[in-house]
Structures are given as C-alpha cells and as structure tokens.
Amino acid sequence: MPFKSEAQRRKFAAMVKKGEITQKTFDEWNAETPKNIPERKKPKTLKQMKAIARKKLGK
C-alpha cells in the first residue's frame, strides 16, 4: 500500500525508529509510492462529508 503524502511517510519512518513497524514493511510501502506525492493530503470538504454520511444512513 503506497504512502499518500510526505507527512505520512515521515510518520511511518518515526514508527520504524520506535519499533512499532518493521523496516521491511516501510521499505515495501516506500517502493510502491510514486515519486510525486503531496506534502499533506487535503482533508475532505464539508459537502463531501455530508454526502458520505447520507450514503451510510441510506438516504
């Protein structure tokens, strides 16, 4: 599963240092990640969140 942002990549690198995940897992994800990824993933808008909630409630 590739990283979605540089911030996520840094978070997982810190998790490797803490021993929460293995270096092998990090390397696999890093290999699958494209070179151009955003610094941060944009959050969903309020309109998108409402549409998701309507789908879940079946309306």
GURO-311411 format. One record per residue: x negated, y negated, z of N, C-alpha, C, O in turn; residue in three letters; residue number from 1. Coordinates in nm, 2 decimals, padded with zeros to 4 digits. Example, Ala and Ser with C-alpha at 12.3 -4.5 7.8 and 13.67 -1.06 7.14 Angstrom:
# GURO-311411
[[-01.32,00.57,00.78],[-01.23,00.45,00.78],[-01.32,00.33,00.78],[-01.42,00.33,00.85],'ala',1];
[[-01.28,00.22,00.71],[-01.37,00.11,00.71],[-01.29,00.00,00.79],[-01.34,-00.11,00.80],'ser',2];
//
This chain:
# GURO-311411
[[-00.09,00.12,00.00],[00.00,00.00,00.00],[-00.09,-00.12,00.00],[-00.17,-00.14,00.09],'met',1];
[[-00.08,-00.21,-00.10],[-00.17,-00.32,-00.11],[-00.13,-00.44,-00.01],[-00.02,-00.45,00.03],'pro',2];
[[-00.23,-00.52,00.02],[-00.20,-00.64,00.10],[-00.12,-00.74,00.02],[-00.13,-00.74,-00.10],'phe',3];
[[-00.04,-00.82,00.09],[00.05,-00.92,00.03],[-00.01,-01.06,00.04],[00.03,-01.15,-00.03],'lys',4];
[[-00.11,-01.08,00.13],[-00.17,-01.21,00.15],[-00.30,-01.20,00.21],[-00.34,-01.09,00.27],'ser',5];
[[-00.38,-01.30,00.20],[-00.51,-01.30,00.26],[-00.50,-01.30,00.41],[-00.59,-01.24,00.48],'glu',6];
[[-00.40,-01.37,00.46],[-00.38,-01.37,00.61],[-00.36,-01.22,00.66],[-00.41,-01.19,00.77],'ala',7];
[[-00.28,-01.14,00.58],[-00.26,-01.01,00.62],[-00.39,-00.93,00.62],[-00.41,-00.84,00.70],'gln',8];
[[-00.47,-00.95,00.52],[-00.60,-00.88,00.51],[-00.68,-00.91,00.63],[-00.75,-00.82,00.68],'arg',9];
[[-00.69,-01.04,00.67],[-00.77,-01.08,00.79],[-00.71,-01.01,00.91],[-00.79,-00.96,01.00],'arg',10];
[[-00.58,-01.00,00.93],[-00.52,-00.94,01.04],[-00.56,-00.79,01.05],[-00.59,-00.74,01.16],'lys',11];
[[-00.56,-00.72,00.94],[-00.59,-00.58,00.94],[-00.74,-00.56,00.96],[-00.78,-00.46,01.02],'phe',12];
[[-00.82,-00.65,00.92],[-00.97,-00.65,00.94],[-00.99,-00.66,01.09],[-01.08,-00.59,01.15],'ala',13];
[[-00.92,-00.75,01.16],[-00.93,-00.76,01.30],[-00.88,-00.63,01.37],[-00.94,-00.59,01.48],'ala',14];
[[-00.78,-00.57,01.32],[-00.73,-00.44,01.38],[-00.83,-00.33,01.37],[-00.84,-00.25,01.46],'met',15];
[[-00.91,-00.33,01.26],[-01.02,-00.23,01.24],[-01.12,-00.25,01.35],[-01.17,-00.16,01.41],'val',16];
[[-01.16,-00.38,01.38],[-01.26,-00.41,01.48],[-01.21,-00.37,01.62],[-01.29,-00.32,01.70],'lys',17];
[[-01.08,-00.38,01.64],[-01.02,-00.34,01.77],[-01.01,-00.19,01.78],[-00.99,-00.14,01.89],'lys',18];
[[-01.01,-00.12,01.67],[-00.99,00.02,01.67],[-00.85,00.07,01.66],[-00.82,00.18,01.68],'gly',19];
[[-00.76,-00.02,01.62],[-00.62,00.01,01.61],[-00.59,00.08,01.48],[-00.49,00.16,01.47],'glu',20];
[[-00.67,00.06,01.37],[-00.65,00.14,01.25],[-00.79,00.18,01.21],[-00.89,00.12,01.25],'ile',21];
[[-00.80,00.27,01.11],[-00.93,00.32,01.07],[-00.99,00.24,00.96],[-00.91,00.17,00.88],'thr',22];
[[-01.12,00.24,00.94],[-01.19,00.17,00.83],[-01.14,00.23,00.70],[-01.13,00.16,00.60],'gln',23];
[[-01.12,00.36,00.70],[-01.08,00.43,00.57],[-00.94,00.37,00.53],[-00.92,00.35,00.41],'lys',24];
[[-00.85,00.36,00.62],[-00.72,00.30,00.58],[-00.73,00.16,00.53],[-00.67,00.13,00.42],'thr',25];
[[-00.81,00.08,00.59],[-00.83,-00.06,00.54],[-00.89,-00.06,00.40],[-00.85,-00.14,00.32],'phe',26];
[[-00.99,00.03,00.38],[-01.06,00.03,00.25],[-00.96,00.08,00.14],[-00.97,00.03,00.03],'asp',27];
[[-00.87,00.17,00.17],[-00.78,00.22,00.07],[-00.68,00.11,00.04],[-00.65,00.08,-00.08],'glu',28];
[[-00.63,00.03,00.14],[-00.54,-00.08,00.11],[-00.61,-00.19,00.03],[-00.56,-00.25,-00.06],'trp',29];
[[-00.74,-00.21,00.07],[-00.81,-00.32,00.00],[-00.84,-00.28,-00.15],[-00.84,-00.37,-00.23],'asn',30];
[[-00.86,-00.16,-00.18],[-00.89,-00.11,-00.31],[-00.76,-00.13,-00.40],[-00.77,-00.16,-00.52],'ala',31];
[[-00.64,-00.11,-00.34],[-00.52,-00.12,-00.42],[-00.47,-00.27,-00.43],[-00.38,-00.30,-00.51],'glu',32];
[[-00.53,-00.36,-00.36],[-00.49,-00.50,-00.36],[-00.55,-00.57,-00.48],[-00.67,-00.56,-00.51],'thr',33];
[[-00.46,-00.65,-00.56],[-00.52,-00.73,-00.67],[-00.61,-00.84,-00.62],[-00.60,-00.88,-00.50],'pro',34];
[[-00.69,-00.90,-00.70],[-00.79,-01.00,-00.66],[-00.72,-01.13,-00.63],[-00.76,-01.20,-00.53],'lys',35];
[[-00.61,-01.17,-00.70],[-00.54,-01.30,-00.67],[-00.42,-01.27,-00.59],[-00.31,-01.24,-00.64],'asn',36];
[[-00.43,-01.30,-00.46],[-00.32,-01.29,-00.37],[-00.31,-01.42,-00.30],[-00.41,-01.49,-00.27],'ile',37];
[[-00.19,-01.47,-00.26],[-00.18,-01.59,-00.19],[-00.24,-01.59,-00.05],[-00.26,-01.49,00.01],'pro',38];
[[-00.27,-01.71,00.00],[-00.33,-01.73,00.13],[-00.22,-01.68,00.24],[-00.25,-01.60,00.33],'glu',39];
[[-00.10,-01.72,00.22],[00.01,-01.68,00.30],[00.13,-01.65,00.21],[00.16,-01.71,00.11],'arg',40];
[[00.21,-01.55,00.25],[00.33,-01.51,00.18],[00.44,-01.61,00.22],[00.45,-01.64,00.34],'lys',41];
[[00.51,-01.66,00.12],[00.61,-01.76,00.15],[00.73,-01.69,00.23],[00.77,-01.59,00.19],'lys',42];
[[00.78,-01.76,00.33],[00.90,-01.70,00.40],[01.02,-01.71,00.31],[01.03,-01.79,00.22],'pro',43];
[[01.12,-01.62,00.34],[01.24,-01.62,00.27],[01.32,-01.75,00.31],[01.31,-01.80,00.42],'lys',44];
[[01.40,-01.80,00.21],[01.48,-01.92,00.24],[01.60,-01.88,00.31],[01.64,-01.76,00.32],'thr',45];
[[01.67,-01.98,00.37],[01.79,-01.95,00.45],[01.90,-01.89,00.35],[01.97,-01.80,00.40],'leu',46];
[[01.90,-01.94,00.23],[02.00,-01.88,00.13],[01.97,-01.73,00.11],[02.07,-01.65,00.10],'lys',47];
[[01.85,-01.70,00.09],[01.81,-01.56,00.07],[01.85,-01.47,00.20],[01.90,-01.36,00.18],'gln',48];
[[01.82,-01.53,00.32],[01.85,-01.45,00.44],[02.00,-01.43,00.45],[02.05,-01.32,00.50],'met',49];
[[02.08,-01.53,00.42],[02.23,-01.51,00.43],[02.28,-01.41,00.33],[02.37,-01.33,00.36],'lys',50];
[[02.22,-01.40,00.21],[02.26,-01.30,00.11],[02.22,-01.16,00.16],[02.30,-01.07,00.14],'ala',51];
[[02.11,-01.15,00.22],[02.07,-01.02,00.28],[02.17,-00.97,00.39],[02.21,-00.86,00.39],'ile',52];
[[02.20,-01.07,00.48],[02.30,-01.04,00.58],[02.43,-01.00,00.53],[02.50,-00.91,00.58],'ala',53];
[[02.48,-01.07,00.42],[02.61,-01.03,00.37],[02.60,-00.89,00.31],[02.70,-00.81,00.32],'arg',54];
[[02.50,-00.85,00.25],[02.48,-00.71,00.19],[02.49,-00.61,00.30],[02.55,-00.51,00.29],'lys',55];
[[02.42,-00.64,00.41],[02.41,-00.54,00.52],[02.55,-00.53,00.59],[02.58,-00.42,00.64],'lys',56];
[[02.63,-00.64,00.59],[02.76,-00.63,00.66],[02.87,-00.58,00.56],[02.98,-00.56,00.60],'leu',57];
[[02.83,-00.57,00.43],[02.92,-00.52,00.33],[03.03,-00.62,00.28],[03.14,-00.58,00.24],'gly',58];
[[02.99,-00.74,00.29],[03.08,-00.85,00.24],[03.05,-00.89,00.10],[03.12,-00.98,00.05],'lys',59];
//
